Amino acid sequence: MLIARTGPGSARRGVATAALAVSVVLGVATSPAPAIASAETFFFDDVGSTAVPRANCGPGSLPETGLQGDVPAEDRNNGRSTQGYRCNMSMVGGLQDRGGGLLSVTYDHCSYTSTFFPGNLLNPTTPGVQVLDVSNPAQPVLSTTLNEPAMLGGTWESLKVNKARKLLAATAVPIAAGTGYFSVYDISDCAHPRLLNRGAGTDVTMPLPFISHEGGFSPDGNTYWVSGPAPGFLTAIDIRNPASPRIIWQGLHGLGGHGFGITPDGNRMYLSNLGGITVLDISAVQRGDPYPTVPQVATYLWTDGFFNQHSIPVTYGNKPYIFTVDETGGGGIKVFDVADPAHAEIVQKIKLEIQLPANTAANLRSSQGGSVFSYDPHYCVVDRPADPTALACSWESSGIRVFDVRDLSRISEIAYYNPPAQTGKNVQLTNSPHALSSLIGVSLFNFVPLARAVFEGKTDPRVAFGPRAGMVAFGDLSADWCFSPPEFHANQIWTSCSDNGFMALQLDDAVYQPPANQASTYGQ
């Protein structure tokens, strides 16, 4: 339910002032994102309480034993979770090595495994971004590693591919935020990337002035966008000439930011903020204007979930929508009708049973000892941007989930694969953010939805204190974390999870037939 809207005011003027201050410090031209006074802020207070229908598991499945998406405390303690859970999807092959980092991406017959700093440096032979040749999905092999400063510094959520120009790029993000180092590669020969920018961004003496946490390409591959979490600093890097990247626009869009999705024409960005999305008109950057401005179209905020991760622009019958993903707080995935982006509407939500307010205590009960994240989506992929038939999502401790989205009014789950827990292998998995984060055992991001559910009388906090309640430190990796985009390759999904590393997964023919014009996309 829409309950409030606010117009421009002192907060917006404050953003403009902050942007000017940053421009002076960095010595580059910036433009505050809220450049038009007509942009409004909309607030939604409803909390989704319905889960999508469960998948009907066929032969060969090893289904979940509890709530949809849950890895119960008992399964974690008795070793059942080390077998994993699967429904209409099976593993073809994989390469674990020392863990899958935070975000892997794929192109052609290759996959690129991100680095998580500083643990990736503990690998004495292959410390950089791993290039995997997946010509034979049953036996992926390491082709080479990328060892430029951006790749060694931890790529976080910036490692991305642009298929149109056959480019791979990333920034250095050591611990949640980074700056300075940016590398672009030609992946025409995907198993042997070729560095294109040997000067600015790669040479340690020639850093670029930006703040990064996440990054991604414009659809045409001419611009690489970098977003920083705090402050909400956004940067456009012109890579028309990849050998000489240059910053052409910077601005502050708010107090914090995250990922984004860009429309196929490159003119509009749906930028994640800490509790919603901000819609930006980036057409001037897309056109290559010499002094571009980036007006704000609207901002949408909500209480059902927070740390919005990214958005995927799609169309159904030529009508525009977005799928937008909340990384924490039980918000799941929201579907917006964005025919009028200045007055968009939520038309659907996708949640698993373990995310529902009534199950918040059960969520906390089973996720104890699993570290800071529990059961939320992170990155989603559609099998084509126009009239998509399937949506695949990495769902943190719930594994890889696949949904039938042909009809937005009848979304249902059709398959899942939650990989075998790597219980007790913390020391070996030096490139796993899960292993490194497991010094903390408690699921920190569960407490806000738990407090809300208790306040509303929808849960009993005593349920939350089960057999793993004392595991506030030194988590045991009893359920993997899946963060990477699960990308469609015909009837397979290629992805990686933090502990299990790269995986090629096979969808059963009974539940998924790839469309002839399959074009897997995550919106960047």
Summary of the structure (lengths in Angstrom):
residues: 524
radius of gyration: 21.5
end to end distance: 29.0
largest distance: 63.1
contacts: 2015
relative contact order: 0.16
helix: 15%
strand: 35%
